[in-house]
Amino acid sequence: MISHFFFALSASEMGLSYTIQALIVISSIIFIIGFAKSSRENEYKKLMDSFIERKEESD
């Protein structure tokens, strides 16, 4: 597997089975997707809040 290029110890020496490796990879992907999604939503919320504030100030 390609993971042995990134570590000084192989995955089997660390006691990581293929199931655990797959779980780590899947969890990492879900975290990155969730972080990107929440960041986009927070940016949108800030933009809308600033737009509403400017509109209220001009009234």
C-alpha positions in Angstrom: 0.0 0.0 0.0 1.1 3.6 -0.6 0.9 4.5 3.1 4.3 2.8 3.8 6.0 5.7 1.9 4.8 8.3 4.4 5.7 6.6 7.7 8.9 5.2 9.1 6.9 2.2 10.3 4.5 0.2 8.1 0.9 0.2 8.9 1.0 -3.4 10.1 3.9 -2.6 12.5 1.7 0.1 14.0 -1.1 -2.3 14.4 -3.4 -0.7 11.8 -5.5 -3.1 9.8 -7.0 -2.2 6.5 -10.3 -1.5 8.2 -8.8 1.0 10.5 -6.9 2.6 7.7 -10.1 2.9 5.6 -11.9 4.4 8.6 -9.2 7.0 9.1 -9.3 8.0 5.4 -13.1 8.2 5.3 -13.2 10.2 8.5 -10.6 12.6 7.2 -12.5 13.1 3.9 -15.8 13.7 5.8 -14.1 16.2 8.1 -12.6 18.2 5.2 -15.9 18.3 3.3 -17.8 19.3 6.5 -15.3 22.0 7.3 -15.5 23.4 3.7 -19.3 23.3 3.8 -19.5 25.1 7.2 -17.0 27.7 6.2 -18.9 28.5 3.1 -22.2 28.8 5.1 -20.6 31.0 7.7 -19.1 33.3 5.0 -22.6 33.5 3.3 -24.2 34.4 6.7 -21.6 37.1 7.4 -22.2 38.6 3.9 -25.9 38.6 4.4 -25.6 40.1 7.9 -23.4 43.0 6.5 -25.8 43.6 3.6 -28.8 43.8 6.0 -26.9 46.2 8.3 -26.0 48.5 5.4 -29.6 48.5 4.2 -30.9 49.4 7.7 -28.4 52.2 8.0 -29.5 53.7 4.7 -33.2 53.7 5.7 
